[in-house]
Amino acid sequence: MTARTTTPLHGLALMVGAVLLVAAGPVPGNRHGAGVAAPEAAGKPADTNPAMAIVAVVNGDVITNADVSSRGRLFALSVGIPVTPDTLARLRPQITRQLIEEKLRLQEIQRRHIVVQDKQIDETIRDIEARNNLPPGVLRARLASGGIGLRTLIDQIRVQIGWTQVLRQQLGDRGPPTAEEIAEQQRLQQAQTGKPEYHLLEIFIPAQGAAQTADAERFAETVVTQLHAGAPFQVVAAQFSQSQTALQGGDLGWLPENQIDPEVLAVARQMPVGAISNALKVPGGYIIAALAGRREIGRDLATVLSMRQAFLPFATPLNPQAPTEQQRQVLERAKAIGTSVHSCDAMEEAARAAGSPRPSNPGEVRLEQLSPPPFRQMLASLPLDHASPPIVSNDGIAVVIVCSREQKNVATQTRQEIEGRMASERIELLSRQLQRDLHRRGTIDLRTGTA
């Protein structure tokens, strides 16, 4: 197979853990009397408001022009392209089909009487803001500036959380891999020592039948164009990938060659690290792949740091030539933390006391991958249990402390990592099977000329 055109993967390091910023249609009403009556049945002319024109009916629940338009605006907002009629027209067929998929999922969630608590949604929104380095409340303002209400995000989060609960319920006791299955995977990993493996991210766009395949291909080409122009891969994956990996920004983790689709593998072998593929035809649809890393199984020594941090946000972006009074106060608080903290436990407490919007424990960090170089050099030489000087960025100030610094072979997956990968594979397979069943059993009326 010939190599596909690739381009550098922009913003990957900054977007790790990016989560869903996706609009969705309103929660369907009670289809046994509380839903919207069809205008024809009422003997009245259809609503003349174009935004409320019906695009599709899914088991009695409607998807309107407004729902499709909102999702299109969100895509444009997220990838930084102007909202034009041409853009919305190109996105319209695939967005319509995606909203149909979500409607089917929502109906299954409701059928199983699964309730997503408001607290879960609130926590997810806070996590979105924290992972995207946004102060509390900024997300609502950004959505509003693009003509998107917060409710669209809430509805989408509700479907995502609820569908995950559906899959866990469906798996039941079959979910967790057994100790014997994990041990077998560990033996296979050891036998493959020295062979290549790839850290891949994916955007999966499903397609069934000739009409859907053509729409999916056009949509995939639009997505690739925006990724090549610099749109954050993981943000786009979280919005539009129809794989369960969308919840992790499309991150598949490290995979050996025998666990990668042959079409994707042929391209991954030729791609430079940090590249994005064109749309690749695979069973069931298209995949857009990004290569985040390549290594040999069992052979990758690295310096791994355990750290703690306290992050103090600015109320407004920093102008280094004219800092505000609030920013000066933040600097003084950061200096005070630096002089008073002498242990990792104390840094965690300082972060809690300061109301830090970022996790105090960022997890294990590979020193060689940190940037910019001065920051990496500072952490390499910072004595253990000594707080760093204030680290100033555009949106706030951080103070960090190094708890441990050790050499590790990071190319060997732990038991927990193997168990997580196996569970994810089972959940993904179940998700696609259940979605196909919902399609087969459902009644979907796609209105002529609307998609």
N, C-alpha and C positions, 0 to 999 in steps of 0.2 A: 504494500500500500504506500502511496506517495505521502510525503509529509504535508501537514496542513500549515497554513499561515498562522504564526503565533505573534504575540505582542507582550510586552512586560506587564506583569500583574501589579497594578497600582494599589497602594493603600492596604495591602494584605496584613502587614504587621499591626497596623492601627485598628483594623476591623475584626481582629480575632474575637470570637464570641459575640459578634454582632447579632442582633435579634430582630424579630419581625416588625416592620413598619408597613402594615398592609391594610388596605381598606376592604370592607366587605359590605354586602347588602344587609338590610335590617333583619332582625330575628323574625322568622315567619310567624304569622298569627295562627290561631287555632283553626285548623282546616275544617272543623266541624261546626262552623257557624260564625266564628270570629274573624275569618279571613276576608279578603277583598273580593266582592262579587264581580264577576265578569260583566263589563258594560253591555254586551250583547244579551246576556241573560236578563238584565234589568230592563231591557227594551229602550235603553237610552243611548245617545251617541257616545262614543268613546271620549275619554278625557283628552281635551285638545292641548294640554300641556305636554310638549315634546319630552321633557325630562321624565315624565311619569309613563311614557309609552312602554308597553311590555315587550321585553326582549325575549324572554323565555319563561315557561311555566314548568316547574319541577315538582311533580306530585302535588299539584295544586298551589304551590307557593311561587310567587312571581319574582322575576329579576327585571328591573327597569333600566331605562336609558341612564337614569341618574346613578344607579349602582355601577354600571360599566364606565361612565364618565369619571366617577370618583376614583375608581381603581386606576384609570389611565392617568389622571392628574397626579396620583400618588407615585406612580412609576416615574413620571417626568420629574417630579419634585426630588425623588430619591437619587436619580442618576444625573440630575443637573442639566436637563435639556428643556428647551421652551415647550410650553403646552400649545400645540398648533392643531388645527383640524386634521392635517395630514398625519401627524404623529398619532392622534387618537384613532384615526381610521385604520392605521396599520396594526395597532394594538388590539382593536376591537374584537376580532374573531377569537383570539386566544384568551383574552380577558373574559369574554362571555363564557367560554368553556370552563375556565378556572372557577368562575362564580358558580357554575352549575355543580362542579365537583364539591365546592364548599357547601352548597345548599344540601346536597345529598348527605354530606357528613353531618351537618347540623341536624337534619331530620333523624339520622340514626342516633345521635347523642340524645335527642329528645325522646325517641322511642324507648331507649334504655333507661330513661328517667335519671340521667346523669346531670347533676347540678354543679356548675362551676361557680365557686364562691367569689363574691366581690373582692375578698381579701387576696385571692390568687391573682386576680386581674390587677389589683393595685400593686402587688409585689412585682408583677411582670413589667408594668409601666415604669416603676422605679428602677428596675433592672435595665430596661431599655435606656433610660436617661443616664444611669451610671456608666454603662458599657460604652455609650457614645459620648461620654464626658460632657453631658448636658446638666446644668443646674436644674433642680426640681421645678416643674412647671413650664420649662422652655419647649418641651415637646408639643404641648397643646398649642403654643403660639406658632410654632413652625408649621404644624398641620393647618392651622387656621389661615396662615399667610398664603397657603396653596389652595385655599377654598375647600379644605377637608376637615370635617368635624371630628372631634375626639371619639365620638360614638362609633365611627367606622373602624377605628383601631380597636376599641373595646370589643366590638362584635367579632373581629378577626381573632383576637386573643382568645375569646371564649371558644371559638371553633377549634383552634389549635390545642388548647388545654383539654377540651372535651374529647377530641379525637384520640389523643394520647391515652386518656382513661378508657375509651372504648377498646383500644388495642390491648391494653393491659388486662381488661376484663375478659376479652376474647382469648388471650393466651392462657390465662389462669395459671395452673401449676406447670404448664409446658414452657413457661417463659425462661427462667434462669437455666443456663447451661449446667450440666452436672459436673461433678469433680472429675469424672472419667473423661468427659468431652474436653474439658479445659486441659487436662494432662496430655491428652492426645495432641491438641494444638501446640502445646509446649514442646512435645517431642518433634513435631513437624517443623517447628521454628528452628530448633537446634539443628535438624538435618539440613536446613537450607542456609546455614551460616555461610556468609560470603556472597550469596546471591543478591541481586538488586531488589530493592523495594522503594516504593514511591509514596510521598505524602500528597494526596490528591484532594481537590475540592470539586464539587459537581453542581451543575444546574440541570435537573431532569425535567424535560417537557414532554408529557405523554402525547401519544397520537394513536387513534384507532380508526382504521379505514382511510380511503384515499383522500376524502375531503379534509379530515382532521390532519392528515399528514402534511398536506399542502399548507394549511393554516399554521401548523406547528413549525414547519420549516421557515416560513416567512417571519414568524414571531422570533424564532431562535436567531435568525440573521439580524433582526433588529436589536436583540439583546447583545449579541456579539459586537455589533457596531458600537454600542454604548460602552461596553466593557473595554474595548480597544481605545475608546476616547477617554477612559479614566474612571468610569463608574466603579464604585467599590464592589468587588465580586461578591463578598459575603452578604452585603445588603441586598443586592439583586437576587441572590440565591434564597435569602430568607423570604422575599416577597413572592417569587415566581417559580421556584423549584417545587415540583410535585413529589419529591422524595421526602421521607422523614428526616433526612439530613438537613433539610431546610431549617429545622429548629437550631442547628449548630452552624448556620451560615453556609451549608453545603459541605462541611468538612467531613471527609471520609476517613481521616487519619492515615496511618502508615499501612500500606497493603503490599504483599508480595505479588509477583507477576501472575501466579495461578489464581488470584482472587480478583483480577481486573478484567473487565470486558475486553475481548480481543481487539475491537476497534479502538478503544481508548488506549490500550496498552501500546498498540503500534505507534500512536502519536506521542504518548508519554516517553517512549524510548528516545525520541528525537527532539523533544522540547527542551529548551533551556529552563533551569529553575526560575520561577517567576513569570512563566508564560501562560497564555490563555489560548485554548484551541478554538478552531471554528466549530460549528455544530456538527456532531458526529451521530450518524444514524445507528441506533442500537435497537434490540428487540423492545417494542413497546413505545418507542418515541425517539427523542434526541437528547444527547448529553453534551453540554459545554463543560470542558474540564480545565482546571487550573493546576499547575504543578508547583507545589510549595516547597518540595524538597526531594532529594534522591540520595540514597545511601546503600551500603551493604548490610545485610541482615547480620546482627551480632557484632558489628565492627564500627562503632562510632563513639569515640571517647570525647567527653565534653566536661567543662567546668560548670557545675550546677550550683546555683545559689538558692538558699532559703532566705526570704526577706520579710520584713514587715514595713508598712508605710502609713503615714498620715497625710491626707491630701486636704488642703484648705482652698476652696474655690473662690475665684473673684466674682463679684456681682456683674461686672462688665469686662469685655476683653481688655487686655493690658495694652496701654500705649507706653512703652518704656521711657519716652521723653516727657510724659505727663501723667504719672501714676495718680490714681484717685486716693482720697483719704482712706477709703475702705481697703484698698490694696496695700497701703502703707501699714495699716493695722494688721492685715493678714501676714505681712512679712515679719512684724514684731512677734506675732503669735507663733510663727514657724521657728523663729530664732529661739523663743522660750522653750519650745518642744525639744529642739536640738540640744540645748544645754542641760535639760532636766531628765532626758530619757537615756537610760544606760542598759536596757535589756529589751528583748523582743516582746515580752509580756507587757512591759511598760509602754512600748510603742502602740500595742493593740489598745491599751487603756486610753492612751492619749488620743488615738483616732476616734474611739467611741465618744470621749468627752468633747471632742471638737465637732462631732457630727459629720465626720468625713463621708462624702458620698461614694467613695470608692472602697472596695474591700481592703481591709488592713493586711490580709494575707493574699498576695497575688499568685501564690502557688510557686512551684519550682521554676526557676528562670535560668535559661542557658546563657551564660556570660557572653559567648562568642557571637550571639545573635542580637545583642543589645545595640541600640544606636540612640544618639550619635556617638562617635568614638570617645569624646571626652567623658560622657556619662559612663560608658563601659570601663574606661580606664579608672575613673573614680571608684566604681564598685569593686574593681579588681584589687585596689590597694587599700580600701577602707577597712580598718581593723574591725574584727568581730565585736558586736555589742557596743559599737560607737555610732551615734547618729550622724548622718551626713549634714553638710551645710544645706540651707534651703535651696531647693531646685525649682527655679522659676520657669513657668511656661505661660502661654498666652491666656490660659483660663484659670490658673491658680498656682499654688506653691505646694510642693511635696517635700517631706522629710522622710528618709528611709534609713533602715538599719539592717545590716547583714547578720543573719543568725548562724549560717553555716556556709562553707564553701568547700566543695569536694569534687573529685574526678569520678565520673560515672560513665558506664557504657550505656548510652541512651538508645542504642539500636536494639536492645533486648526488651521486648514487651513484658510487662509485669503480668501476674495472674489476673489482677483487677482489669488491666487494659484488654487482655484477651477475652475475659468474661463480658466486658462491656461491648466489644466489637461483635461477639457472637450474638449477644442479645439484640443489638441494633440490627444485625442482618435478619434475624427472625421477625422483628417488628416491621421492618421494611417489606419483607415478603408478604406478611399478613396484611399490611396496609394496602398493598396493590391488589391482593386477592379480594379483600373486602370491598374495595372501591369498585372493582369489576362486578361483583355481585350486586351492589347497590344500583349500578347502571342497568344490569340485566333485569332486575325486578322493578325498576322505576319507570314512570311515565314522564317523558321529557318532551315538551313541545317547544321547539326552537322556531320562533316566529320568522316567517319569510321576509328577507330584506333587512333584518335587524342585526344579523351577525354574518 
